[in-house]
């Protein structure tokens, strides 16, 4: 394969992977919106939200924000995934705390603390060393 053919093939491959990535990201955004709307209709049918419903909507908001930021910047922040995990674990505690034994409560609480420390470390490292603003080399 000649150098020119290789460059064309590489460019075409990059284009296809970007189209695939954007298509799946768009589908994920549609699914997040769909799930949020279903949850809103479920809450409306019960004539009012409970705390678990509000926390679930925050998860949908965080997922939507993560997808939006990725569309704008082409970067996926690990911090958003950690925020979603923290919110999901908090929701789990709120919803099921009466049915949990003490060991499970401590385990979930410990996981929330570890995730919170992780966000602090990620933010501190970004502040001290700067973000990853380097462009990937071709």
C-alpha positions as CSV (number, residue, x, y, z in Angstrom):
1,X,0.0,0.0,0.0
2,X,1.4,3.4,-1.0
3,X,1.7,6.3,1.4
4,X,-1.1,8.2,-0.3
5,X,-3.4,5.2,-0.1
6,X,-2.5,4.7,3.5
7,X,-3.4,8.3,4.4
8,X,-6.7,8.1,2.5
9,X,-7.5,4.8,4.3
10,X,-6.6,6.3,7.7
11,X,-8.6,9.4,7.1
12,X,-11.6,7.3,6.0
13,X,-11.2,5.1,9.1
14,X,-11.1,8.1,11.4
15,X,-14.2,9.6,9.7
16,X,-16.1,6.3,10.1
17,X,-15.1,6.0,13.8
18,X,-16.2,9.6,14.5
19,X,-19.5,9.0,12.8
20,X,-20.0,5.8,14.8
21,X,-19.1,7.6,18.0
22,X,-21.4,10.6,17.4
23,X,-24.3,8.3,16.3
24,X,-24.0,6.3,19.5
25,X,-23.7,9.5,21.6
26,X,-26.8,10.9,19.9
27,X,-28.7,7.6,20.6
28,X,-27.5,7.7,24.3
29,X,-28.8,11.3,24.5
30,X,-32.2,10.2,23.1
31,X,-32.3,7.3,25.6
32,X,-31.5,9.6,28.5
33,X,-34.3,12.0,27.4
34,X,-36.7,9.1,26.9
35,X,-35.9,7.7,30.4
36,X,-36.3,11.1,32.0
37,X,-39.6,11.6,30.3
38,X,-40.8,8.2,31.4
39,X,-39.8,9.0,35.0
40,X,-41.6,12.3,34.9
41,X,-44.8,10.7,33.6
42,X,-44.4,8.1,36.4
43,X,-44.1,10.8,39.0
44,X,-47.1,12.7,37.6
45,X,-49.2,9.5,37.8
46,X,-48.4,9.3,41.5
47,X,-49.4,13.0,42.0
48,X,-46.0,14.1,43.4
49,X,-42.4,13.3,43.6
50,X,-40.7,11.4,46.4
51,X,-37.0,12.0,47.2
52,X,-36.0,8.9,45.2
53,X,-37.7,10.4,42.1
54,X,-35.9,13.7,42.5
55,X,-32.5,12.0,42.9
56,X,-33.2,9.9,39.8
57,X,-33.9,13.0,37.9
58,X,-30.6,14.4,39.0
59,X,-29.0,11.3,37.6
60,X,-30.7,12.0,34.3
61,X,-29.5,15.6,34.4
62,X,-25.9,14.6,35.0
63,X,-26.1,12.1,32.2
64,X,-27.5,14.7,29.9
65,X,-24.8,17.2,31.0
66,X,-22.1,14.7,30.4
67,X,-23.4,14.0,26.8
68,X,-23.8,17.7,26.2
69,X,-20.2,18.5,27.3
70,X,-18.9,15.7,25.2
71,X,-20.6,17.0,22.1
72,X,-19.2,20.5,22.8
73,X,-15.6,19.5,23.8
74,X,-15.0,16.0,22.4
75,X,-13.8,15.1,25.9
76,X,-15.4,12.8,28.5
77,X,-14.6,13.8,32.0
78,X,-14.3,11.0,34.5
79,X,-15.5,13.3,37.2
80,X,-19.0,13.3,35.7
81,X,-19.1,9.5,35.8
82,X,-18.1,9.7,39.5
83,X,-20.8,12.3,40.2
84,X,-23.3,10.0,38.7
85,X,-22.1,7.1,40.8
86,X,-22.2,9.2,43.9
87,X,-25.8,10.2,43.1
88,X,-26.8,6.7,42.3
89,X,-25.4,5.3,45.6
90,X,-27.0,8.2,47.5
91,X,-30.3,7.3,45.9
92,X,-29.8,3.6,46.8
93,X,-29.3,4.6,50.4
94,X,-32.4,6.8,50.5
95,X,-34.6,4.3,48.9
96,X,-33.5,1.1,50.6
97,X,-32.0,2.1,53.9
98,X,-34.7,0.5,56.0
99,X,-34.1,-2.9,54.3
100,X,-30.3,-2.7,54.6
101,X,-28.2,-4.1,57.4
102,X,-25.5,-2.0,59.0
103,X,-22.7,-3.6,57.0
104,X,-24.3,-2.7,53.7
105,X,-25.0,0.8,54.8
106,X,-21.3,1.3,55.9
107,X,-20.1,-0.3,52.6
108,X,-22.2,2.1,50.5
109,X,-21.3,5.1,52.6
110,X,-17.6,4.1,52.4
111,X,-18.0,3.9,48.6
112,X,-19.5,7.4,48.5
113,X,-16.6,8.7,50.6
114,X,-14.0,7.1,48.4
115,X,-15.7,8.5,45.2
116,X,-15.8,11.9,46.8
117,X,-12.1,11.7,47.7
118,X,-11.4,10.6,44.1
119,X,-13.1,13.7,42.7
120,X,-11.1,15.9,45.1
121,X,-7.9,14.2,43.9
122,X,-8.8,14.6,40.3
123,X,-9.6,18.3,40.8
124,X,-6.4,18.9,42.8
125,X,-4.3,17.2,40.1
126,X,-6.0,19.2,37.4
127,X,-5.3,22.4,39.3
128,X,-1.7,21.5,40.1
129,X,-0.7,20.0,36.8
130,X,-3.2,21.5,34.4
131,X,-5.8,19.7,32.4
132,X,-5.1,17.4,29.5
133,X,-5.2,20.0,26.8
134,X,-2.7,18.3,24.5
135,X,-3.8,17.4,21.0
136,X,-3.4,13.9,20.0
137,X,-0.8,13.4,17.3
138,X,-1.8,11.8,14.0
